[in-house]
Amino acid sequence: MTTRVDFAFGATDRLLTACEVTRKQVAGGRRLLVYTRSSPRLTKFDRLLWQFEATAFIPHVMADDALADVTPVLMASSDPSIQLAAAGVWLLNLDIECPGNAEHFSRILEIVSEHPEDKAAARQRWRHYQELGFDLRAHKLSHA
Protein backbone atom coordinates (compact mmCIF):
# COMPACT_ATOMS: atom_id res chain seq x y z
CA MET A 1 0.00 0.00 0.00
CA THR A 2 1.26 3.42 -0.93
CA THR A 3 0.13 6.24 1.31
CA ARG A 4 -1.73 8.97 -0.54
CA VAL A 5 -1.29 12.53 0.71
CA ASP A 6 -3.67 15.26 -0.42
CA PHE A 7 -2.43 18.82 0.07
CA ALA A 8 -5.13 21.49 -0.09
CA PHE A 9 -3.39 24.82 -0.77
CA GLY A 10 -4.79 28.31 -0.32
CA ALA A 11 -6.86 28.04 2.85
CA THR A 12 -7.89 31.42 4.19
CA ASP A 13 -7.87 29.97 7.71
CA ARG A 14 -6.18 26.58 8.17
CA LEU A 15 -8.17 25.47 11.22
CA LEU A 16 -11.56 26.60 9.91
CA THR A 17 -10.85 24.82 6.63
CA ALA A 18 -9.85 21.74 8.64
CA CYS A 19 -13.26 21.91 10.37
CA GLU A 20 -15.02 22.03 6.99
CA VAL A 21 -12.95 19.11 5.69
CA THR A 22 -13.72 17.16 8.87
CA ARG A 23 -17.46 17.82 8.52
CA LYS A 24 -17.43 16.62 4.90
CA GLN A 25 -15.46 13.48 5.70
CA VAL A 26 -17.71 12.55 8.63
CA ALA A 27 -20.83 13.22 6.51
CA GLY A 28 -19.35 10.77 3.99
CA GLY A 29 -18.93 8.10 6.66
CA ARG A 30 -15.17 8.50 7.08
CA ARG A 31 -13.33 8.34 10.42
CA LEU A 32 -10.51 10.85 10.97
CA LEU A 33 -7.62 11.26 13.33
CA VAL A 34 -6.71 14.92 13.72
CA TYR A 35 -3.07 15.25 14.74
CA THR A 36 -0.83 18.03 15.99
CA ARG A 37 1.80 18.08 18.71
CA SER A 38 0.64 21.62 19.58
CA SER A 39 -1.79 21.41 22.50
CA PRO A 40 -2.98 25.02 21.97
CA ARG A 41 -3.69 24.28 18.28
CA LEU A 42 -5.57 21.08 19.18
CA THR A 43 -7.58 22.95 21.83
CA LYS A 44 -8.45 25.68 19.33
CA PHE A 45 -9.49 23.08 16.74
CA ASP A 46 -11.65 21.34 19.38
CA ARG A 47 -13.39 24.65 20.18
CA LEU A 48 -13.87 25.47 16.50
CA LEU A 49 -15.56 22.12 15.86
CA TRP A 50 -18.25 23.17 18.34
CA GLN A 51 -18.84 26.62 16.86
CA PHE A 52 -17.70 26.89 13.22
CA GLU A 53 -21.18 26.11 11.92
CA ALA A 54 -24.34 26.70 13.93
CA THR A 55 -26.13 23.53 12.79
CA ALA A 56 -23.15 21.16 12.59
CA PHE A 57 -22.36 18.68 15.30
CA ILE A 58 -19.22 16.67 14.75
CA PRO A 59 -18.66 14.05 17.45
CA HIS A 60 -15.02 14.13 18.50
CA VAL A 61 -12.88 12.97 21.43
CA MET A 62 -9.23 12.51 22.25
CA ALA A 63 -7.81 9.31 20.76
CA ASP A 64 -7.29 7.79 24.22
CA ASP A 65 -10.86 8.51 25.37
CA ALA A 66 -13.11 5.59 26.38
CA LEU A 67 -15.49 6.52 23.54
CA ALA A 68 -12.78 6.59 20.84
CA ASP A 69 -13.93 3.31 19.26
CA VAL A 70 -17.38 4.74 18.53
CA THR A 71 -16.50 8.34 17.70
CA PRO A 72 -15.85 9.44 14.09
CA VAL A 73 -13.26 12.14 14.86
CA LEU A 74 -10.33 11.50 17.14
CA MET A 75 -7.71 14.01 18.20
CA ALA A 76 -4.14 13.31 19.25
CA SER A 77 -1.02 15.24 20.17
CA SER A 78 1.27 12.21 20.20
CA ASP A 79 2.35 10.06 17.26
CA PRO A 80 -0.70 8.62 15.50
CA SER A 81 -1.66 5.07 16.39
CA ILE A 82 -0.76 2.28 14.00
CA GLN A 83 -3.93 0.48 15.16
CA LEU A 84 -6.07 3.40 13.93
CA ALA A 85 -4.28 3.30 10.59
CA ALA A 86 -4.96 -0.44 10.34
CA ALA A 87 -8.64 0.26 11.04
CA GLY A 88 -8.83 2.51 7.96
CA VAL A 89 -8.89 5.83 9.80
CA TRP A 90 -7.59 8.75 7.70
CA LEU A 91 -5.13 11.21 9.18
CA LEU A 92 -5.67 14.98 9.09
CA ASN A 93 -2.30 16.51 9.89
CA LEU A 94 -2.44 19.94 11.54
CA ASP A 95 1.15 19.84 12.74
CA ILE A 96 3.97 21.79 11.10
CA GLU A 97 5.94 18.56 10.64
CA CYS A 98 5.10 15.15 9.25
CA PRO A 99 3.50 12.84 11.79
CA GLY A 100 5.20 9.74 13.09
CA ASN A 101 3.83 6.45 11.72
CA ALA A 102 2.61 8.26 8.59
CA GLU A 103 3.56 5.32 6.39
CA HIS A 104 0.91 3.16 8.09
CA PHE A 105 -1.98 5.38 6.98
CA SER A 106 -3.62 4.88 3.59
CA ARG A 107 -4.58 8.56 3.37
CA ILE A 108 -3.26 11.78 4.87
CA LEU A 109 -4.93 15.17 4.47
CA GLU A 110 -2.90 18.39 4.69
CA ILE A 111 -4.41 21.89 4.81
CA VAL A 112 -2.09 24.77 3.87
CA SER A 113 -2.89 28.44 4.40
CA GLU A 114 -1.48 31.41 2.50
CA HIS A 115 0.76 32.39 5.44
CA PRO A 116 4.44 32.26 4.40
CA GLU A 117 5.46 30.18 7.45
CA ASP A 118 2.70 27.67 6.79
CA LYS A 119 3.63 27.38 3.10
CA ALA A 120 7.31 26.89 3.97
CA ALA A 121 6.47 24.14 6.49
CA ALA A 122 4.17 22.49 3.91
CA ARG A 123 7.00 22.44 1.36
CA GLN A 124 9.17 20.62 3.91
CA ARG A 125 6.39 18.08 4.57
CA TRP A 126 5.89 17.61 0.82
CA ARG A 127 9.60 16.87 0.36
CA HIS A 128 9.61 14.44 3.29
CA TYR A 129 6.56 12.57 1.99
CA GLN A 130 8.15 12.54 -1.47
CA GLU A 131 11.32 10.96 -0.05
CA LEU A 132 9.13 8.27 1.54
CA GLY A 133 7.62 7.50 -1.88
CA PHE A 134 4.09 8.59 -1.01
CA ASP A 135 1.51 9.39 -3.70
CA LEU A 136 1.26 13.19 -3.49
CA ARG A 137 -1.65 15.24 -4.80
CA ALA A 138 -2.01 19.03 -4.79
CA HIS A 139 -5.38 20.79 -4.78
CA LYS A 140 -6.00 24.53 -4.97
CA LEU A 141 -8.87 25.64 -2.75
CA SER A 142 -11.35 27.97 -4.39
CA HIS A 143 -12.87 30.84 -2.46
CA ALA A 144 -16.43 31.76 -3.27
C-alpha positions in Angstrom: 0.0 0.0 0.0 1.3 3.4 -0.9 0.1 6.2 1.3 -1.7 9.0 -0.5 -1.3 12.5 0.7 -3.7 15.3 -0.4 -2.4 18.8 0.1 -5.1 21.5 -0.1 -3.4 24.8 -0.8 -4.8 28.3 -0.3 -6.9 28.0 2.8 -7.9 31.4 4.2 -7.9 30.0 7.7 -6.2 26.6 8.2 -8.2 25.5 11.2 -11.6 26.6 9.9 -10.8 24.8 6.6 -9.9 21.7 8.6 -13.3 21.9 10.4 -15.0 22.0 7.0 -13.0 19.1 5.7 -13.7 17.2 8.9 -17.5 17.8 8.5 -17.4 16.6 4.9 -15.5 13.5 5.7 -17.7 12.6 8.6 -20.8 13.2 6.5 -19.4 10.8 4.0 -18.9 8.1 6.7 -15.2 8.5 7.1 -13.3 8.3 10.4 -10.5 10.8 11.0 -7.6 11.3 13.3 -6.7 14.9 13.7 -3.1 15.2 14.7 -0.8 18.0 16.0 1.8 18.1 18.7 0.6 21.6 19.6 -1.8 21.4 22.5 -3.0 25.0 22.0 -3.7 24.3 18.3 -5.6 21.1 19.2 -7.6 22.9 21.8 -8.5 25.7 19.3 -9.5 23.1 16.7 -11.7 21.3 19.4 -13.4 24.6 20.2 -13.9 25.5 16.5 -15.6 22.1 15.9 -18.2 23.2 18.3 -18.8 26.6 16.9 -17.7 26.9 13.2 -21.2 26.1 11.9 -24.3 26.7 13.9 -26.1 23.5 12.8 -23.2 21.2 12.6 -22.4 18.7 15.3 -19.2 16.7 14.7 -18.7 14.1 17.5 -15.0 14.1 18.5 -12.9 13.0 21.4 -9.2 12.5 22.3 -7.8 9.3 20.8 -7.3 7.8 24.2 -10.9 8.5 25.4 -13.1 5.6 26.4 -15.5 6.5 23.5 -12.8 6.6 20.8 -13.9 3.3 19.3 -17.4 4.7 18.5 -16.5 8.3 17.7 -15.9 9.4 14.1 -13.3 12.1 14.9 -10.3 11.5 17.1 -7.7 14.0 18.2 -4.1 13.3 19.3 -1.0 15.2 20.2 1.3 12.2 20.2 2.3 10.1 17.3 -0.7 8.6 15.5 -1.7 5.1 16.4 -0.8 2.3 14.0 -3.9 0.5 15.2 -6.1 3.4 13.9 -4.3 3.3 10.6 -5.0 -0.4 10.3 -8.6 0.3 11.0 -8.8 2.5 8.0 -8.9 5.8 9.8 -7.6 8.7 7.7 -5.1 11.2 9.2 -5.7 15.0 9.1 -2.3 16.5 9.9 -2.4 19.9 11.5 1.2 19.8 12.7 4.0 21.8 11.1 5.9 18.6 10.6 5.1 15.1 9.2 3.5 12.8 11.8 5.2 9.7 13.1 3.8 6.4 11.7 2.6 8.3 8.6 3.6 5.3 6.4 0.9 3.2 8.1 -2.0 5.4 7.0 -3.6 4.9 3.6 -4.6 8.6 3.4 -3.3 11.8 4.9 -4.9 15.2 4.5 -2.9 18.4 4.7 -4.4 21.9 4.8 -2.1 24.8 3.9 -2.9 28.4 4.4 -1.5 31.4 2.5 0.8 32.4 5.4 4.4 32.3 4.4 5.5 30.2 7.4 2.7 27.7 6.8 3.6 27.4 3.1 7.3 26.9 4.0 6.5 24.1 6.5 4.2 22.5 3.9 7.0 22.4 1.4 9.2 20.6 3.9 6.4 18.1 4.6 5.9 17.6 0.8 9.6 16.9 0.4 9.6 14.4 3.3 6.6 12.6 2.0 8.1 12.5 -1.5 11.3 11.0 0.0 9.1 8.3 1.5 7.6 7.5 -1.9 4.1 8.6 -1.0 1.5 9.4 -3.7 1.3 13.2 -3.5 -1.7 15.2 -4.8 -2.0 19.0 -4.8 -5.4 20.8 -4.8 -6.0 24.5 -5.0 -8.9 25.6 -2.7 -11.3 28.0 -4.4 -12.9 30.8 -2.5 -16.4 31.8 -3.3 
